[in-house]
């Protein structure tokens, strides 16, 4: 038998920046919509071996106001896994997958000072070392690329009972 798992996801994020009723240039009006769809099958090749091929499609549509350019990007993300049970209680498994994350509006556009705290000495015992200003400033990155990563996982699990004495259970991964 083949078991199929699938789904969709849609997320919309909007921001508006004003101060005292006027547009705040450091926080432009913008929206980002992310779409995703995925499907993964578990195919029992034999009673001991299952393979799990899958795919996910991610897309984001970024719409800032003003002179900033719209951006759209789509990524196809394959996944493949397997599970092999060579003997009772033992499972050898593995997965390989690719992941994708669109940048957030805050990561792309926030600018200006976020917060400031009074200065404090970097080294109270040595005042010549300077003072920490306590200023946290955002730096906009409108060309920030999405995060992409590859994941590889391999492992062995054992689960058994009556290993040392009657009634015991042992699970190791």
C-alpha positions in Angstrom: 0.0 0.0 0.0 0.9 3.6 -0.5 0.1 6.3 2.0 -0.1 9.9 0.8 0.2 13.0 2.9 -0.4 16.4 1.4 -1.3 20.0 2.3 -1.2 23.6 1.5 -0.3 26.8 3.4 -0.9 30.4 2.7 0.4 33.2 4.9 0.1 37.0 4.4 2.0 39.5 6.4 1.5 43.3 6.1 3.2 46.3 7.6 2.4 50.0 7.7 4.7 52.5 9.2 3.6 56.0 10.4 4.6 58.4 13.1 2.3 61.2 14.1 0.1 60.4 11.1 2.9 60.8 8.5 4.6 57.9 6.6 7.8 56.7 8.3 10.4 56.1 5.7 12.3 53.7 7.9 9.4 51.3 7.9 7.7 51.3 4.5 4.3 50.0 3.8 4.7 46.5 2.4 3.1 43.0 2.2 4.5 39.5 1.6 2.3 36.5 0.8 3.8 33.1 1.1 2.3 30.0 -0.6 3.3 26.4 -0.1 2.1 23.0 -1.2 3.5 19.6 -0.3 3.0 15.9 -0.9 4.8 12.9 0.5 4.2 9.2 -0.2 5.2 6.3 2.0 5.6 3.3 -0.3 6.0 -0.1 1.3 8.4 -1.8 -1.2 8.6 -4.9 1.0 7.4 -5.6 4.6 10.9 -4.5 5.8 11.6 -1.6 3.4 9.6 1.6 2.9 10.7 4.6 0.8 9.3 8.2 1.3 9.6 10.5 -1.7 8.2 14.0 -1.4 8.2 17.5 -2.8 7.3 20.9 -1.4 6.8 24.0 -3.5 7.3 27.4 -1.8 6.6 30.8 -3.3 6.6 34.3 -2.0 5.3 37.5 -3.5 6.7 40.7 -1.9 5.0 44.0 -2.6 6.6 47.1 -1.0 5.4 50.6 -1.6 7.2 53.5 -3.2 10.4 53.1 -5.2 11.2 49.6 -3.8 10.8 46.8 -6.4 8.3 43.9 -6.1 9.9 40.5 -5.8 8.6 37.0 -6.5 10.4 33.7 -6.0 9.5 30.0 -6.3 11.5 27.1 -5.0 11.0 23.4 -5.6 12.1 21.4 -2.5 12.7 17.6 -2.9 12.7 15.2 0.0 13.6 11.5 0.1 13.5 9.1 3.0 13.7 5.4 3.7 13.1 3.0 6.6 14.6 -0.5 6.6 13.8 -3.1 9.3 16.3 -5.9 8.7 15.4 -7.8 11.9 12.7 -7.5 14.5 13.1 -4.5 16.7 15.8 -2.8 14.5 15.2 0.1 12.1 17.7 1.8 9.9 16.4 5.1 8.5 17.5 8.1 6.5 16.2 11.4 5.1 17.5 14.0 2.7 15.6 17.2 2.2 16.0 20.8 1.1 14.4 23.8 3.0 13.5 27.4 2.1 12.5 30.4 4.1 11.5 33.8 2.6 12.9 36.9 4.5 10.5 38.7 6.8 9.4 42.3 6.3 11.3 43.3 9.4 14.5 41.7 8.0 14.1 43.5 4.7 13.0 47.0 5.5 13.4 48.0 9.2 15.8 51.0 9.5 16.8 53.5 12.2 17.4 53.1 15.9 15.4 50.4 17.6 16.4 51.3 21.2 19.1 53.0 23.2 20.2 52.5 26.8 22.6 54.5 28.9 26.2 53.7 28.4 28.1 51.4 30.6 31.8 50.6 30.9 33.0 47.7 28.8 35.4 46.8 31.7 34.5 48.4 35.1 38.0 47.7 36.4 39.7 49.5 33.4 37.8 52.7 32.3 40.2 53.2 29.4 38.5 50.2 27.6 35.6 52.4 26.5 31.9 52.5 27.0 29.1 50.4 25.5 26.6 52.9 24.0 23.6 50.5 24.2 22.3 51.6 20.8 20.6 48.9 18.7 20.2 50.1 15.1 18.4 48.2 12.4 20.0 48.2 8.9 17.6 47.5 6.0 18.5 44.8 3.6 15.8 45.0 0.7 17.9 42.6 -1.4 18.2 40.0 1.3 17.9 36.5 -0.3 15.8 33.7 1.1 17.4 31.1 3.4 18.1 27.8 1.8 19.4 24.7 3.5 20.0 21.0 2.9 19.4 18.4 5.6 20.7 14.9 5.9 19.7 12.5 8.7 20.7 8.9 9.2 20.1 6.7 12.2 19.5 3.4 13.8 16.8 2.6 16.4 16.3 -0.5 18.5 13.3 -1.3 20.5 12.8 -4.6 22.3 11.4 -6.2 25.4 12.6 -9.0 27.7 16.2 -8.1 26.9 17.8 -8.7 30.3 14.8 -10.0 32.2 11.2 -10.8 31.7 9.0 -7.7 31.5 11.8 -5.1 30.8 11.8 -2.8 27.8 14.8 -1.2 26.0 14.6 1.6 23.4 17.8 3.1 21.9 18.0 5.6 19.0 
